[in-house]
């Protein structure tokens, strides 16, 4: 009887660990909204975007200033098709997962980990 309980607990722990690992690699959605401003460096390269939307059940913020770097991944819709940084234009609707700590100002400031262009 004790052996069965231990086996059941091990299976439960295995499934709960797998679930946690998957969520932590994908990350929580920080914001969904429209790009209202694109920031460029002196060479004309996109280094950041300002996004405005609504705080919804699956998002954390309604406005965000997002830094875009070399490690930022940009995808098209639900596919894993990657896009060039030039796809980040004013008016585009995006979903963003943040990387690292969020600077708790208003609007929030964060580094983009995954940007999905959804329009």
ROPAMI-471323 format. One line per 4 residues: number of its first residue (from 1); for each residue z, y, x of N, C-alpha, C, O, CB. Coordinates in nm, 3 decimals. Glycine has a CB too. Layout:
<atoms>
NUM) Z:Y:X:Z:Y:X:Z:Y:X:Z:Y:X:Z:Y:X  ...
</atoms>
This chain:
<atoms>
1) 0.000:-0.119:0.082:0.000:0.000:0.000:0.000:0.127:0.087:-0.075:0.221:0.062:0.121:-0.001:-0.094  0.083:0.127:0.188:0.092:0.242:0.278:-0.039:0.263:0.352:-0.079:0.377:0.377:0.207:0.224:0.379  -0.107:0.154:0.387:-0.235:0.161:0.457:-0.340:0.231:0.369:-0.419:0.311:0.419:-0.282:0.020:0.496  -0.340:0.200:0.239:-0.436:0.261:0.147:-0.411:0.411:0.136:-0.506:0.490:0.132:-0.426:0.195:0.009
5) -0.288:0.451:0.131:-0.254:0.593:0.121:-0.301:0.666:0.246:-0.356:0.776:0.237:-0.102:0.612:0.101  -0.279:0.607:0.362:-0.321:0.669:0.488:-0.473:0.682:0.493:-0.524:0.785:0.536:-0.271:0.587:0.608  -0.546:0.579:0.449:-0.692:0.582:0.449:-0.741:0.691:0.354:-0.832:0.766:0.389:-0.750:0.444:0.408  -0.683:0.701:0.237:-0.723:0.804:0.140:-0.696:0.943:0.196:-0.779:1.032:0.181:-0.648:0.785:0.006
9) -0.582:0.962:0.260:-0.551:1.093:0.318:-0.648:1.128:0.430:-0.690:1.244:0.442:-0.407:1.093:0.371  -0.684:1.030:0.512:-0.780:1.055:0.621:-0.916:1.096:0.565:-0.979:1.188:0.617:-0.795:0.930:0.711  -0.961:1.030:0.461:-1.089:1.064:0.398:-1.082:1.205:0.341:-1.176:1.283:0.358:-1.126:0.962:0.287  -0.974:1.238:0.274:-0.956:1.371:0.218:-0.960:1.477:0.328:-1.028:1.579:0.313:-0.824:1.380:0.140
13) -0.889:1.454:0.436:-0.887:1.549:0.547:-1.025:1.565:0.610:-1.064:1.676:0.648:-0.787:1.506:0.653  -1.098:1.456:0.621:-1.232:1.460:0.678:-1.322:1.550:0.594:-1.391:1.636:0.648:-1.291:1.318:0.687  -1.322:1.530:0.462:-1.407:1.612:0.376:-1.364:1.758:0.373:-1.449:1.847:0.369:-1.407:1.557:0.235  -1.236:1.784:0.376:-1.191:1.924:0.374:-1.224:1.993:0.506:-1.253:2.112:0.506:-1.041:1.932:0.347
17) -1.220:1.923:0.617:-1.255:1.980:0.747:-1.404:2.011:0.753:-1.443:2.117:0.802:-1.216:1.886:0.861  -1.487:1.921:0.704:-1.631:1.943:0.704:-1.664:2.066:0.622:-1.748:2.146:0.662:-1.706:1.821:0.650  -1.601:2.082:0.508:-1.624:2.198:0.424:-1.587:2.327:0.493:-1.659:2.426:0.483:-1.547:2.186:0.295  -1.476:2.329:0.564:-1.432:2.450:0.633:-1.526:2.486:0.746:-1.555:2.604:0.767:-1.291:2.432:0.687
21) -1.573:2.389:0.817:-1.662:2.416:0.929:-1.792:2.478:0.882:-1.841:2.572:0.944:-1.691:2.288:1.006  -1.848:2.430:0.775:-1.974:2.482:0.725:-1.960:2.627:0.682:-2.046:2.709:0.714:-2.024:2.397:0.609  -1.855:2.660:0.610:-1.835:2.796:0.563:-1.814:2.893:0.679:-1.862:3.006:0.673:-1.717:2.803:0.468  -1.744:2.851:0.781:-1.714:2.944:0.890:-1.838:2.976:0.973:-1.845:3.085:1.031:-1.607:2.885:0.981
25) -1.937:2.887:0.980:-2.057:2.917:1.057:-2.150:3.008:0.979:-2.221:3.090:1.038:-2.129:2.789:1.096  -2.152:2.996:0.848:-2.239:3.079:0.768:-2.179:3.218:0.750:-2.251:3.318:0.759:-2.266:3.014:0.632  -2.053:3.226:0.724:-1.985:3.352:0.709:-1.987:3.404:0.567:-2.071:3.364:0.486:-2.047:3.453:0.799  -1.893:3.491:0.536:-1.883:3.552:0.404:-1.977:3.670:0.395:-1.996:3.744:0.492:-1.738:3.595:0.374
29) -2.035:3.687:0.280:-2.128:3.797:0.257:-2.051:3.929:0.254:-1.962:3.947:0.171:-2.206:3.777:0.125  -2.084:4.020:0.344:-2.015:4.148:0.353:-2.064:4.247:0.250:-1.984:4.316:0.185:-2.030:4.205:0.490  -2.197:4.256:0.234:-2.255:4.353:0.142:-2.392:4.308:0.096:-2.464:4.239:0.168:-2.264:4.492:0.207  -2.426:4.348:-0.026:-2.561:4.330:-0.079:-2.601:4.466:-0.135:-2.527:4.525:-0.214:-2.569:4.215:-0.189
33) -2.716:4.516:-0.095:-2.757:4.646:-0.145:-2.888:4.691:-0.085:-2.963:4.612:-0.027:-2.650:4.749:-0.118  -2.913:4.818:-0.100:-3.039:4.876:-0.055:-3.017:4.957:0.073:-2.918:5.029:0.086:-3.099:4.965:-0.166  -3.110:4.944:0.166:-3.105:5.024:0.288:-3.141:5.168:0.250:-3.249:5.194:0.197:-3.203:4.968:0.399  -3.048:5.260:0.277:-3.073:5.401:0.244:-3.100:5.486:0.368:-3.145:5.600:0.357:-2.955:5.459:0.168
37) -3.071:5.429:0.485:-3.095:5.503:0.609:-3.114:5.405:0.724:-3.044:5.304:0.732:-2.979:5.601:0.640  -3.208:5.435:0.812:-3.233:5.354:0.931:-3.206:5.442:1.053:-3.260:5.552:1.063:-3.380:5.297:0.933  -3.122:5.392:1.146:-3.090:5.467:1.269:-3.172:5.414:1.385:-3.183:5.293:1.404:-2.938:5.458:1.301  -3.229:5.505:1.462:-3.314:5.469:1.576:-3.252:5.523:1.705:-3.181:5.624:1.705:-3.457:5.525:1.559
41) -3.280:5.453:1.816:-3.238:5.505:1.946:-3.345:5.601:1.998:-3.441:5.630:1.927:-3.213:5.389:2.049  -3.329:5.650:2.119:-3.424:5.747:2.177:-3.564:5.691:2.192:-3.661:5.767:2.198:-3.375:5.795:2.310  -3.577:5.558:2.200:-3.707:5.494:2.216:-3.769:5.453:2.083:-3.877:5.394:2.081:-3.693:5.373:2.304  -3.703:5.484:1.972:-3.757:5.450:1.841:-3.721:5.309:1.794:-3.775:5.262:1.694:-3.904:5.464:1.843
45) -3.631:5.242:1.866:-3.589:5.107:1.828:-3.477:5.116:1.724:-3.387:5.199:1.736:-3.543:5.025:1.953  -3.483:5.030:1.623:-3.380:5.029:1.519:-3.249:4.976:1.579:-3.245:4.868:1.637:-3.424:4.942:1.397  -3.143:5.055:1.564:-3.012:5.015:1.615:-2.907:5.003:1.505:-2.796:4.956:1.528:-2.964:5.113:1.720  -2.944:5.048:1.384:-2.848:5.041:1.275:-2.910:5.074:1.142:-3.017:5.135:1.135:-2.733:5.132:1.301
49) -2.841:5.033:1.036:-2.885:5.065:0.901:-2.763:5.103:0.817:-2.652:5.060:0.845:-2.962:4.944:0.837  -2.786:5.183:0.715:-2.681:5.216:0.620:-2.721:5.152:0.488:-2.832:5.173:0.439:-2.661:5.372:0.605  -2.630:5.074:0.430:-2.659:4.997:0.309:-2.563:5.040:0.199:-2.443:5.054:0.221:-2.648:4.844:0.336  -2.619:5.059:0.079:-2.538:5.093:-0.038:-2.568:4.993:-0.150:-2.684:4.961:-0.177:-2.566:5.239:-0.086
53) -2.462:4.945:-0.213:-2.475:4.851:-0.323:-2.352:4.857:-0.410:-2.286:4.961:-0.419:-2.497:4.709:-0.271  -2.320:4.746:-0.475:-2.200:4.735:-0.557:-2.113:4.625:-0.498:-2.163:4.522:-0.454:-2.235:4.706:-0.707  -1.982:4.648:-0.498:-1.891:4.541:-0.459:-1.890:4.440:-0.573:-1.852:4.473:-0.686:-1.744:4.595:-0.427  -1.933:4.318:-0.545:-1.941:4.214:-0.646:-1.844:4.102:-0.610:-1.773:4.110:-0.510:-2.086:4.160:-0.658
57) -1.842:3.998:-0.693:-1.749:3.888:-0.669:-1.775:3.819:-0.536:-1.681:3.774:-0.471:-1.759:3.786:-0.780  -1.900:3.812:-0.493:-1.932:3.741:-0.370:-1.954:3.833:-0.250:-1.995:3.788:-0.144:-2.055:3.657:-0.390  -1.926:3.964:-0.267:-1.938:4.058:-0.156:-1.805:4.131:-0.137:-1.719:4.131:-0.225:-2.053:4.158:-0.181  -1.791:4.194:-0.021:-1.665:4.263:0.009:-1.673:4.415:-0.004:-1.573:4.478:-0.038:-1.622:4.228:0.148
61) -1.790:4.474:0.021:-1.799:4.619:0.030:-1.917:4.673:-0.052:-2.011:4.600:-0.083:-1.812:4.661:0.175  -1.908:4.803:-0.085:-2.016:4.867:-0.160:-2.103:4.957:-0.071:-2.216:4.990:-0.107:-1.958:4.949:-0.274  -2.051:4.997:0.044:-2.127:5.078:0.141:-2.091:5.031:0.281:-1.975:4.999:0.309:-2.096:5.232:0.124  -2.191:5.028:0.369:-2.164:4.983:0.506:-2.264:5.043:0.603:-2.383:5.054:0.574:-2.168:4.829:0.514
65) -2.212:5.082:0.718:-2.293:5.122:0.831:-2.298:5.000:0.923:-2.195:4.959:0.977:-2.235:5.251:0.905  -2.416:4.944:0.940:-2.430:4.815:1.009:-2.509:4.832:1.139:-2.622:4.881:1.137:-2.499:4.711:0.918  -2.449:4.792:1.249:-2.519:4.792:1.378:-2.608:4.669:1.385:-2.568:4.559:1.346:-2.418:4.794:1.497  -2.729:4.689:1.436:-2.824:4.580:1.451:-2.850:4.563:1.599:-2.895:4.656:1.667:-2.958:4.608:1.372
69) -2.822:4.443:1.651:-2.839:4.418:1.794:-2.932:4.301:1.821:-2.996:4.248:1.730:-2.706:4.393:1.858  -2.939:4.262:1.946:-3.027:4.153:1.988:-2.985:4.018:1.928:-3.069:3.931:1.908:-3.028:4.143:2.139  -2.856:4.002:1.899:-2.807:3.876:1.843:-2.818:3.870:1.691:-2.798:3.763:1.632:-2.664:3.854:1.884  -2.849:3.982:1.627:-2.861:3.986:1.481:-2.982:3.904:1.438:-3.093:3.923:1.489:-2.873:4.131:1.430
73) -2.961:3.813:1.344:-3.070:3.730:1.291:-3.116:3.793:1.160:-3.035:3.832:1.076:-3.024:3.581:1.269  -3.249:3.803:1.143:-3.307:3.864:1.023:-3.397:3.760:0.957:-3.489:3.708:1.019:-3.387:3.995:1.058  -3.368:3.731:0.829:-3.441:3.628:0.756:-3.507:3.686:0.632:-3.467:3.791:0.582:-3.349:3.514:0.717  -3.610:3.616:0.583:-3.679:3.653:0.461:-3.628:3.567:0.347:-3.645:3.445:0.348:-3.832:3.638:0.478
77) -3.565:3.630:0.248:-3.520:3.560:0.129:-3.433:3.438:0.158:-3.354:3.438:0.252:-3.636:3.518:0.048  -3.449:3.335:0.076:-3.371:3.213:0.092:-3.426:3.121:0.200:-3.364:3.021:0.235:-3.366:3.138:-0.039  -3.542:3.155:0.253:-3.602:3.070:0.356:-3.536:3.099:0.491:-3.459:3.194:0.505:-3.756:3.094:0.364  -3.567:3.018:0.587:-3.520:3.043:0.722:-3.631:3.107:0.806:-3.629:3.100:0.929:-3.470:2.912:0.788
81) -3.728:3.168:0.737:-3.835:3.239:0.806:-3.777:3.366:0.866:-3.721:3.450:0.796:-3.954:3.271:0.709  -3.791:3.380:0.997:-3.735:3.498:1.063:-3.832:3.616:1.051:-3.953:3.600:1.046:-3.705:3.468:1.211  -3.773:3.732:1.047:-3.850:3.856:1.039:-3.823:3.941:1.162:-3.720:3.927:1.228:-3.816:3.933:0.910  -3.916:4.028:1.192:-3.898:4.125:1.299:-3.802:4.234:1.252:-3.785:4.253:1.131:-4.034:4.185:1.343
85) -3.742:4.303:1.344:-3.649:4.410:1.312:-3.718:4.521:1.232:-3.652:4.595:1.159:-3.587:4.468:1.440  -3.848:4.533:1.246:-3.925:4.636:1.174:-3.924:4.614:1.022:-3.962:4.704:0.948:-4.069:4.639:1.224  -3.881:4.497:0.976:-3.872:4.469:0.832:-3.757:4.546:0.767:-3.750:4.556:0.645:-3.854:4.320:0.808  -3.668:4.601:0.849:-3.554:4.677:0.797:-3.597:4.821:0.773:-3.590:4.906:0.861:-3.433:4.672:0.896
89) -3.643:4.847:0.650:-3.694:4.979:0.613:-3.613:5.035:0.498:-3.554:4.961:0.420:-3.843:4.971:0.576  -3.612:5.165:0.488:-3.545:5.229:0.375:-3.604:5.176:0.245:-3.726:5.164:0.230:-3.559:5.383:0.382  -3.515:5.144:0.151:-3.557:5.091:0.022:-3.552:4.939:0.013:-3.551:4.883:-0.096:-3.696:5.137:-0.008  -3.549:4.871:0.128:-3.543:4.724:0.127:-3.406:4.678:0.077:-3.303:4.738:0.111:-3.571:4.667:0.269
93) -3.404:4.573:-0.003:-3.279:4.515:-0.052:-3.238:4.405:0.045:-3.319:4.318:0.080:-3.293:4.460:-0.199  -3.110:4.408:0.088:-3.063:4.314:0.189:-2.925:4.258:0.153:-2.851:4.316:0.074:-3.056:4.383:0.326  -2.896:4.144:0.212:-2.762:4.085:0.211:-2.721:4.070:0.357:-2.802:4.029:0.440:-2.759:3.946:0.135  -2.595:4.104:0.387:-2.554:4.105:0.528:-2.422:4.031:0.546:-2.326:4.052:0.473:-2.541:4.248:0.579
97) -2.422:3.943:0.647:-2.300:3.878:0.694:-2.260:3.951:0.822:-2.343:3.968:0.912:-2.320:3.721:0.719  -2.135:3.994:0.830:-2.089:4.069:0.945:-2.044:3.977:1.058:-2.007:3.862:1.035:-1.975:4.162:0.905  -2.050:4.031:1.181:-2.007:3.961:1.302:-1.886:4.032:1.358:-1.886:4.155:1.372:-2.123:3.954:1.409  -1.783:3.957:1.390:-1.667:4.015:1.456:-1.583:4.102:1.365:-1.595:4.095:1.242:-1.711:4.095:1.574
101) -1.499:4.185:1.426:-1.409:4.269:1.346:-1.485:4.380:1.274:-1.586:4.431:1.322:-1.300:4.330:1.436  -1.433:4.415:1.158:-1.489:4.523:1.077:-1.401:4.646:1.098:-1.279:4.638:1.088:-1.497:4.484:0.925  -1.464:4.759:1.126:-1.389:4.882:1.143:-1.360:4.938:1.005:-1.450:4.984:0.934:-1.467:4.985:1.231  -1.233:4.934:0.969:-1.189:4.967:0.833:-1.188:5.117:0.807:-1.082:5.178:0.794:-1.051:4.911:0.809
105) -1.304:5.174:0.798:-1.319:5.313:0.758:-1.392:5.309:0.624:-1.422:5.201:0.573:-1.397:5.399:0.867  -1.421:5.423:0.568:-1.506:5.424:0.449:-1.617:5.523:0.472:-1.591:5.642:0.491:-1.425:5.459:0.321  -1.738:5.478:0.472:-1.779:5.338:0.452:-1.747:5.253:0.573:-1.732:5.303:0.685:-1.927:5.330:0.420  -1.736:5.124:0.549:-1.702:5.030:0.654:-1.810:5.030:0.762:-1.927:5.054:0.732:-1.682:4.889:0.596
109) -1.771:5.004:0.886:-1.865:4.994:0.998:-1.853:4.854:1.056:-1.742:4.806:1.082:-1.836:5.104:1.107  -1.966:4.788:1.076:-1.963:4.650:1.124:-2.090:4.617:1.199:-2.191:4.688:1.189:-1.943:4.551:1.008  -2.085:4.508:1.276:-2.204:4.456:1.344:-2.267:4.351:1.254:-2.197:4.268:1.197:-2.169:4.396:1.485  -2.398:4.354:1.242:-2.469:4.256:1.160:-2.486:4.125:1.234:-2.532:4.123:1.348:-2.604:4.310:1.118
113) -2.451:4.015:1.169:-2.473:3.881:1.224:-2.600:3.823:1.163:-2.690:3.778:1.235:-2.352:3.788:1.195  -2.607:3.824:1.030:-2.724:3.773:0.957:-2.763:3.876:0.852:-2.681:3.917:0.770:-2.695:3.634:0.890  -2.888:3.919:0.856:-2.942:4.010:0.755:-3.054:3.936:0.684:-3.149:3.889:0.747:-2.992:4.145:0.819  -3.042:3.926:0.551:-3.144:3.862:0.472:-3.213:3.968:0.387:-3.148:4.035:0.306:-3.083:3.749:0.383
117) -3.344:3.983:0.405:-3.422:4.077:0.325:-3.461:4.004:0.197:-3.529:3.902:0.203:-3.550:4.130:0.403  -3.417:4.056:0.082:-3.434:3.980:-0.043:-3.531:4.040:-0.142:-3.536:3.994:-0.257:-3.303:3.965:-0.109  -3.609:4.142:-0.103:-3.705:4.194:-0.201:-3.846:4.158:-0.165:-3.939:4.194:-0.236:-3.694:4.343:-0.214
</atoms>
